Amino acid sequence: MLFNSLHFIVFFIFITTTYYTLPGRWRWILLLIASAYFYASFIPAYLLLLGIIIVFDYLAGIGIEMLSGKPRKAMLVASIVANVGFLCFFKYFDFLNANISGLLAAVGIDYQSGTLADCYPGLALPIGLSFHTFQSMSYTIEVYRGKQRAERNPGVYALYVLFYPQLVAGPIERPQNVLWQFRQQMDFDWDNLRTGLWWMVWGMFKKVVIADRLALVTDPIFAHPETQNATSLAIAALFYSIQIYCDFSGYSDIALGTARTMGFRLMVNFRSPYFAKSIAEFWQRWHISLSTWFRDYVYIPMGGNRRGNVRTCANLMVVFLLSGLWHGADWKFVIWGGIHGALLICSRITTPGIFNSGRWPGGLRAMQTFAAVTLAWIFFRAHTVADALLIIRALATPSLWKLPILPVNTREVGFCVLLIVFLLLKEYRFPDYILVRRSFWPSLGVATLLCYLWGVFGSNQFIYFQF
Amino acid sequence: MKILFSGLRILLMLVSGMALSTGLSEQLQRKLHTRGLIPDQYRFGDLYNISNLAQFKETQWAQTDGLDQSDRPGYRSQGVDLYTIGDSFTTMDTSFYAGRRNHHIWLGTEVDTITLDPQVRSILVIEVIERTIQERLREHYAELYIHRGFQIRGKNAAVARVTPETRGNFWENTLNREINQRLEFMLFNSDLALKCKEMKAGLMLSWFGRTHPGSLISRDRRFLFYEVEASRQSGLSPFIPLTDADIDSVALNMNRIRAHYLNAGFAEVYFCLIPNKVTVCEPARHPHNNQIQRIEQNPRLTTPVLKLHNQLLRHPEWFHKSDGHWNASGKRLWLKYVNEMVMKWSER
């Protein structure tokens, strides 16, 4: 069930109204059933796979709390290995196989690598697996660290993993932030409803009006970059930067809004990332739940910045390469992560000057950061590394800068530009939603109508669903 | 005030719950439709249903689509049994055909085991729409026309079993893939909702020159097409280049299908290739592959063809404005060719 579908809208109204109609003690059961239905609406069989992770980590959490010393640590390791193993099997099986096959072929050994689909016909990467496994690992690690008590109610724990607003594309929650909320009696509150609905409509606007409209330009261009001139490619790269932001932050806004209408407060995932004045700041504003996950569970345990400059740089690079790999089993994602890691390291080790814009005016630094991020997105979006390199070569070839040939008409391009300006102004002027009580409902109605009238509707999935 | 809000909440819960359960159940939705509680989504044409462009709304659908009493043949051949295999283009009451007995099946969905009457001539006509020629007559011709289609009792009944298109794979089954469509048809198919959709579609076309995904408009904005049929990128469009080998392969398979049915006892097998709407209404949209002419003129083709193609090309108005199918005039053309052929066999 996609957030930008009629199915979800009807489902949301039904679940939210039922939630407030039921007595408090039954509500978590309703949410659990609703979340299972939400996930099953993609492919029901994958609910079984998710069930395995849930049962394993539920038991691991209790085990970790009950045990001490080495067995306790062993239990945590088992949980992490199981989660990572699960993720690797579904997500990286083909990638690893293909690379092993390639390496062996280089030394003259013929190794016929099969794909996951060859071995198990029909089996594919379950939607949002990277998100569930990370959220599950977060739970066992926090129990191990003693920051969270192991949840004894299996249903409530299952809801922690399955909670439908953030089930398939985050935010990747921490148990301390949400588990207690499932036990709370959330009373109906008009401010929660208003805030939630406004977030949902704004998220929907970003997704269906901005992101999906920009996709009309970017999708055909990235599909055949070899037939495009440099100007078209530059426009596509620029539009993609905005598209992926609106797509993903739109999803997060709808997730936060959906939860908020029922009184739940989820972690904010984006804070106007394109106004960041450095790469480091960008990562404090982009996909915050993932970057803090890597910071808390990988970077800091590896020593963070406490073991000298070389080790810090190595730690940074490892984290960003892993982050790239988390996004997808493809070298292009690894390169994307590597670029971010390298940029961050550069900004740490160089003194302010040409390579480090520390002394430039804020606006220029934000533009420079945006340009670097946009360039890196090319690897993320291109179908292959070869395509990405082709695009970068084209952008660096002055003779290829000609009048753009775009797959939509000039008016639509103009409208895209207007929407981008509107988005940036909104983010600049009102980075956070300010609750306006007066004239709320008419404003919401107008915004909903604009979503409908200007929205591009099809079967456009959210980009981050594939991860 | 509190009671009012509680009432509103319960009302919303009930309405959304009913909508969700109706959307989940195809049977329930069908029941509501047959009782007139949900209007027919295709009442103004299938392309209007996709595009919602007001200028392509055919409000007089029944009048432009339906055949009437005067279209029935005045004389029925007593010496010819007519069998037809077709699709949505040729779905009509078999009483419009001039055979003694007339039997029609929808390709791919039915297997019909029949007994041919040796006292009369049995003629088979296979209708194929241009966009499906390569798909149906190259790779899957045997599966579609020999293993399915008409099975002759006592001759090849052993293969007369329909294999499901896709056997549900546990890991691939989805829960109610069509639920969004069903909800939309149920909730937003009223006249008021259609007005809103028309407003959006009109804005999209006038501002951005686009129609809703799934449909395409002709450059002069007079005709509406299916995107799969008219887009240059679509493998089903007549703007995809085809090699001579592609054409030869179709011609040879048509001969094979004919040979199969002649061996089974049919007196003759005819093909009728119907051009896509875009071929008739906007053939110069992109360079055209002229598939139908190339097949009909292929020297390897020994199978007779009912060539209504040239006549249809001169009459774009024989296609529905709001639909991908031909209208009553197109159906009459088909009937004319088929019934004339039946009468010729009757006179032999």
Interface residues (C-beta under 8 A of the other chain):
Chain A: S5 L6 H7 V10 F11 I13 F14 T17 T18 Y20 T21 A40 S41 F42 I43 P44 A45 Y46 Y120 P121 G122 L123 A124 V408 N409 R411 E412 F415 Y452 L453 F457 G458
Chain B: R9 I10 L12 M13 S16 G17 A19 L20 G23 N169 F170 W171 E172 N173 T174 L175 N176 I179 N180 L183 E184 L187 C196 M199 K200 L203 W207 F208 G209 R210 H212 P213
